[in-house]
Amino acid sequence: MMLQDPSRKYRSFPVLPLTDRVWPTRVIETAPIWLSTDLRDGNQALREPLGIALKREFFARLCAIGFREIEVGFPSASRTEFDFVRGLIDESLVSADVTIGALTPARPELITRTILALKGARRAIVHIYNAISPVFRDVVFKKDKAAVVAMAVDAVRHARLLTRNFPETEWVLQYSPEDFSAAEIAFSKGICDAVVAAWEPDPGERVIINLPATVEMSTPNVFADQVEWMHRHLAQRDAIILSVHPHNDRGTAIAAAELALMAGAQRVEGCVLGNGERTGNVDLLVLAMNLYTQGVAPGLDFSDIDDLAATVARLTGLPVSPRHPYVGELVYTAFAGSHQDAIKKGLAAQAPRTLWRVPYLPLDPADVGRDYEAVIRVNSQSGKGGLAYILETHYGIVLPRPMLMELSAAVQTLADETGREITPEQIWQVFSNHYLDDRGLARYVGHDWSGEPQTNPMHLTLIVAGITTRYEGHGNGPLDAAAHALPIPVRVCHYEERSCASGSSAEALAVVAVEPWAGGPVVFAAGIHTNIVTAGLLALVRAWSRLQAKTAGTAGPATGEGASWAMG
């Protein structure tokens, strides 16, 4: 079924005739004033609103992050909300550098209860709102413009008179023309000017005028034009802190907030991780980290982002998407082979305390408490770059390119067969099956070598085809001597050693490649042991066994051949 013609049901929001707009050329250079409304707007959007104990825990975490303005509730809505606000004040749970606020409709009796909840705080924001858009005036309130303005002005005058009875608190007025983004811009200015005049701010005192995109109605540039127009035309601009409260109905709240800051907004309201009615409020974590990645200090601490996400998810009951910007499980992870290769090279080239330049990673995961182990993960879309990264970061192994390509093909087969992500442990198991396997024709038992290759031979004890035999060989070193001692001597064409993180820190990894003396296939194997000579001999014998199986065209030993070699 096709969607109906939208032109008959919806309309685009008109663009303001703001021909000299300046916001498109501006860059955000400082962080805004942040207000968290997790405990009010976010809380009222939960299936099960938080009780007092959980709200206190959330409040403490918001303070620890660095929020200095927190809307703590809607005290006129319920006894729980009222008691929570009073508890913060009466039990001195609000530090001197934190301002709490509470929301109230523009009704005198509800404003009174809100002020009684807040009285005694060092500093408190009384947040008064009423809806002003045509649909609210015509459908909900059935009031004309003058009546809507009178509602707001009378509410503010009532709040001003009542707050004067509690001079121990520094009172701040916040006014929100609800549904601002859907209202006529001149009417929005008129009602905000009337509210500020009714409050009669003292010299140096500033009123918060908060412009909500109560429902996100348009593209972010339209909202930015609305904000810039208000910024230019409000009557007592010097007495105003211009704030925005974007919602995310169109999925562009972050963009709307950023453009609004370029347009003159000084303050942003929202929720950590973007909780809120419908599609949520603007996500303050994402917005703050966006500033951070542009070199602007946000003034909020998200250095332990995983613990914060777990806490918020537990308190709200809302899961965090694995693709949630900055905080999701997979946002620093690459599965695609080309991405993995670029990230691996970028991390290798990144010098400490220099400008961050790693492909596909706009943020250093370490800045938010992530390590690099999960940056590259392997599935059927991955390549050898991702495999190499995992082997190196998890196990301290760097393989020669031919060996890596061979292993990559085996891991790719496993990924295709399972259709799942391949864990580092599974990769190690594939590596072990291929290069640490002793089920071939020969198995190393022991060796005896004096360290004087020119005068004393290497004595190598092997089990070949089930028969234990001691072999002797000379060479320029233990590995060369052992290669000559094998039942069919081979040429060692590659050898390297390094410490190995797969087990004890004292273990060494040896990688050996051999080929027939007469020429032929090159075969790799590995050995791990606390003694580097033993590790090399283990790798040599395994490589020799793999070579015999490969040249014989069989996956296992030929008992008769093995017996004759062993006897010879």
N, C-alpha and C positions, 0 to 999 in steps of 0.2 A: 504494500500500500504506500503510495506516494504522499509526502506531506502536502498540505493544502497550500495554495498561493499565499505566501506570507504578507504580501503587500495589502491584502484585504483585512489583515488582522493586526499587523504590527507596523510601526513606523520607526524610522531612524531618528535619533535625537538631533535637533537642529544645532548647527555649529554657530557659535557666537561670532558676530562681525568684529572680531578682534584682529585687525589687519596688521597691527604693530606688536604682536605677541613677541615676548623675549625668551620665554622658557625653552624653545628648541635649541638655543645657542648656549645655554647654561650647563654647567657641570656641578654636581653635588660635591662640595668640598668639606663640609662639616656634617656631623651626625645631627639628626633632629632631637628634640625632646621626645623621649619615649614614654608612652603610657600603656601599661598592660591592663587590658580589660578581661583577662582570663577568668577572674573571680566574679565578674558581673555578666558581660555579654557572652563570654564563653560558657560560664556556668549555667545560664538560663537556657542554653542550647543543648544541654546534656539530657539524655533519657532519664538519668537519675542525678539530680543536682547534688553537689557536694554538701556533706554535713560539716559541722564546725571544725572537727578535728582535721579533716582532709583539707578544708579551706586554709587552716592555719599552716599546714605543711606546705601547701602550694604558695602561700604568701611568703613564707620564709625562703623558699627556693627562688621566687621572683626577686626578692631583695638581694639574695646572694648573687644572682646573675648580674645585678647592677641597675635594675629598674628603680627610679627615684620618684616616679608617680605611678600609683597603682589604684585602679578603680576597684574597690573591695566589695561592692555589692549594691543591692537594691533594697535598702533597709525598710522601705515602706511596703514592700511586697509580702514579707512574711516575718514571723517571730524569729525564725532561725537566722535570717539575713540581719535583722536588727541586733540580735544577741551577738552575732559574730563581730560586727563592727564595734559594738560596745566593749566586747572582750579585748580586742586589739588595743583599745585606748585605756581601759581600766587596769589592764595587766601590763601596761607599758611595753607592748610588743612591737611598737613602731619606733624605729630608730630616728634620731634627730634629723637625719638627712633624707628621710622618706616622707612624701606627702600622700595621704590617702584621699580618695574621693568616693562619692556615692551618687548614683543616678536617681532622679525623681521626675515624674511628670509635672507639668505646669499646673498643679492643683494645690491650693494653699494648705489643705490638711496633710497632704503627702509630703510637701516641702517641710512642714513643721516636724513631722516624724523623722525625716531625713536629717535635719539639723540637730535634733535631739540625739540621734545616733552618733553624730560626728562631734558634738561639743566636747571640749576638753582635749582634743588633738592639738598638737603643736601647730599644724597647718592642715587645712582640709579644703577640698574642692567640692562645692555644691554644684552638681551637674543637672541643670534644668533643660528639659526639651519639650517641644511640641511640634507636631507635623505641620508642614506649611504648603505642600504641593497641591495642585488643583484637585487631584483625585481624593486626597484626604479632606480638603475643604468641602468639596461637593458631595462626596459619597459617605464619608465617615462622620465628619462633624456637622455637615450641613450649615456651615458658617461662611460669611463673606470674609474678605481680606482684613477689614478693619477689626472684626471680632477675633480673628486669629492673632493679630498684632496685640490687641488688648489682653488676650489670654497670656501671652508671653510677658508683656510689660507688667501686668498685675502680679504675676508669679515672681518676677525678679524683685519688685518693690517689697513684696511680702518677705522674701528671703533676706533682703538688705536690712529691713527693720528687725527681724528676729535675730539675725546673727550679731547685731550690736549688743544683744543681751549677754553674749559670751565672748568678751574681749580677750580672754586667755588664749583663744584660737585665732590664728591668722586665716581669715576666710577668703577663698578665691571663688569667683563666679565662673562657671563654664556654661555656655549656652549652645545648644545644638538645634538648628532648624532641621528637624527630622525630614527625611526625604528631600534634602537640599538638591541632590543631583537631578530631581525631576521637577523642580520648581522654577518659576520665572526668576531670572537673575536679579532684576531690579527689585522685585518684591523681597528676595532673600537679603539684599543689602538693606532695604528699608527696615525690616524687622530686626536685623542684627544691630543697626544703628540705634533703634529705639531701645533695645535691651541694654546696650552699653550706657546710653544716656540715663536710663532708669536706675542703673546701679550707681551712677555717679562716682566713678573711680577717683580715689585720692591721687595726688601727685606721686608718680612712681609706681602706682598700683596698675596691674594689667588684668584685663578680662580675657578668658579663653573663649574665642569664637571657633567652634568646632563644626566643620562642614562634612556631614556624613553622606557618603554614597550608600544610603540605607539599602537601596537595591541598586546594583551596578547597572546603569541604564545605557551606557554608550561606550565608545572606544576611549581609551585612556587620554587621548589628546583633547577630547571634548571636556573631560573633567578638568584637565590641566588649564584649559581656557577659562572655565568657570572659576577656578581657584585664582588664577592671575587677575581676572576681572575684579573679584572681591578684594584681593590684595591691593589693587590700585585705588579702589573706590570707597572702601569703608571709611566712615567719617572720622573716627578717632583711631587711626591705624597705629599710632605710637602707644596707645593704651591697650593694644590688643596683641595677644599671642594667637596666631592663625594656625589652627589645627585641622587635620583631616582624619576621617574614619572610613576607609574604603572597605567595602564588602567585595566578595569574589564571585558574584553570580555569573559573570562572563568569563571567569578564569583569568582576569587581567588586573587583579587588585595590586599586585606588586608593581606592575608598570604604572598604574594610576597613581600609586603613592610616590614612586620615584619622580614622575613628571610633575606631580603636585609640589614636591619639594623644590624642583627647578622653578616652579611658577610662583613661589613665595611662601609656601607653607613652612612653618617652623616646628611643628609637632605632629606626631603620628600616633594614632591609637590602633591597637590590634591585639592579637593573641599569639603567644608562642605556639608555633606549629599550626596557626591559622584556624583554630576552632571558632565556632560562631554559628549564628542562624544560617540555615540553608547550606550554601557552599562555604560559609565561614567568613571571618574577618581577614584582613590582610595578615599575612604570616610575618611576624616581627623577626623571627629567627632568620628567615630567608632574606628579608629586607636588610637586616643588619649585616649579614654575611656578604650580601651583594656589595654593600659599601666597603666592607673589609677587603674584598678582592679587588677593589678599585683604589686601594691605598688609603682609605678613610677609616680612622679608628671609630668604631661604632659606640664605644663606651659600655658595651654589654659583653659579658664573659661567656663564650660558648666553647671554651677549651676542653670541656668534658661532655661532648655533644651526645655520646651514646647513653651516658647515665641520665642526662636531662631528658632525652627522648623516652627512655624506659620509665622515668618518673612521671612524665606528663601522660604517657599512655596508661599507666596504672591508675593515676588519679582520675582521668577522664573516661576511661574505658574505651578510648578510641585508638585503634591500631595505627601505627606509622607505616605508610607505604614504603616498600623497599626502594622506590624511585623518588621519594620525597627529597627535594633539593637539600644538599649539604648533610642531611641527617639520615637518609635512607640507607639500608644495608648495602645496596648495590651501586650507590652513586659514585663511588671511587673505584669501581670494578670494571675491568675490560675482559670480555670473552672473545671478541673478534681478533683474529690473528694480526691484521695490520695495525690495529690499535695497540695490541700488546707489544709488538716490536717497537713502535714509536715510544711508548711509555718506558719500556726497558732502557732504551737508549737515552731518553731524556733524564731518567733518574740517575743513570750512570754518569751523565755529563753535569748534573746539577751540583754546583759548589755550595758549601754552607754559607749562609748569610749573604746570598746574592739574590738578584731579581729572579723570581720563580719563572722558569721557562721549561715546563714539562708538557709535551703534547697530551691533549685530551684530559688533563687535570687542571682546571682553573684554580684550584685551591690545593695547597699542600695538606694532605690528610693529617699529618702530624700536628697541624695547628688546632685541630679540633679533637685531638686525643686518639686518632686512628693510627695504627701502624701500617706498614706497607705490605704485609703478608697477604691481605685480601684484595690488593689492587688488581692483580691479574689472576684470573681463575680460568679453568679449562673446561670446555665442552666441545661439541662437534664443530663449532665455528672457529675454534682456536687454531693457532699455528705453533711452529717450533719456538717462536719468540716467547710465547707465554709459558711453554713447557720449560724452556731454559731459565726463565725468571723464577719459576716455582722451585726447580731443582736447586738453584743458587741460593734463594732466600730461605727456603725451608731446610735444605740439607747441605748447603755449602759446596755444591758440586757444579763445576763448569765442564761440560762435555765437549770433545772435539766435534766439529760440525757434521762430519759423516755419521758419527755415532748418535748425535742429536737428531738428525734426520731419520735415522733408522728407528729410534725410540719414538719419535713423533708419529710415525706411521702406525706403530703398535698402539699408542695411546688413542690415535684417531679411530682405529678399528674398534677399540673398547667403547669410545664415546658414541660411535654410530650404532653399535649393538645395543647399548643401554638406553640411549636417548636422554641421558642425564648428564649433569655436571660431574666432572671427574675430580675427586678430591686429591690433595697432595699425597695422602696415604695410598690411594689407589695408583697414583703415578709412581710412587716408590716401589709398589708391589710389581708393577709392570717392569720397571727398571731391574728389580731383583730377579724376576723370572728370566729376563733376557741376559743379564750380564753377571749375576752372582750365583747362577745355578750350577750345582755340582752333579747334575744327573746325566752328564754327557759321558763320552767314552772314558775319560780319565778324571781322577779326583786326587788332589794334592793331599799327601799325608804328612810329609815333613822334609827337612833338608839339613844338610851339613856342609858348611862352607867356612873355610878358615879366614877368608878375607884376603888371601894372596892368590889371585887368579892365575898368575904365571907359573906358580909352583904346585899349587894344590887344586884339585878339581872340585867342582860342585857335585855333591851327591844328592840326588833328588829321589825321594821315595813317593811313588804313585800307586794308586789302585787303577789298573787298566783292565777293563772288561772283567772285573771281579777278582783279578789276581794282583797281589801286592808285589812290587818289584822295585829294586834300588837301581837308579840310573846314574851315569857319570858323564860329565861334560866339562870342557874348558872354554874360557872366554875372557873378555876384557872386564867383566864385572859379573855380579851374581845373576842378573837377568840374562845376559848374553851367554854365560856358561850354562844356565838352565835350558836356554833355547837349543843349545847344542846337545844337551843331555836327553831331550825328549825322544821318544821312540822313532818319530820322523822329525828330524830337525826343521826348524822354521826360522824365518827372519823376523826380528822385532822391528817393525817400521814406525811404531809410535809408542811413546811411554810418557806419562806424566803422573805427578803425585800431588796431593793436597790434603789438608786436614778435612775431616768429614763430620758434619753435624748430625748424622743419622743416629749416632749412638753416643758412646763415651767421647768426651772432648779430646781424649788421648788417641783416638782412632785415626788412622790414615786411610785415604782412598788412593788406590793405584789404578790407572787406566792403561791397558796394553792393547796394541793392535799387532797382529801377525799376518804374514803371507807366506806361501810356499817359496822355497829358494828358487825354484824354476819359474816363479811368477804365477799369478792367479788372484783369486779374491782376497781382499783384506777383511779381516774379521776382528771385532773388538770384544773385550770383556773387561771386567773390573774385579778388584779385590779389596776387602776392608779388613784391617787388622791393626793391632796396637804397634806391631813391628812393620816398618815400611818395606823391608826386604820380603817378609812373608806376604804382605799385601800384594807386592809385585808378582811373586811366584804364584799366588792364587789366581791373579788375573791372567798370567801367562798360560797356566794349565787350562783354565776355562776357555780362553781364546783358542788354544790348540784344539780342544775338544769340539768347539763350534766349527772350526775350520775343517776337521775331519768329517763332521756330519754334513757340512755344506758341499765339500768336494766329493763325498760318497753319495750325495743325493738322498740322504736319509736323515731323519731327525734323531735317531738314537744310535748306539754303538753296534757294530757288527762283531758278535762274540768271537767268531773264528779269527777275524783279522786282529782283533784285540789280543787274543791269546798268542798269536804268532809274534806280534810286536813285543808283547810282554816277555816272551821267552827269548826274543832276540836281544 
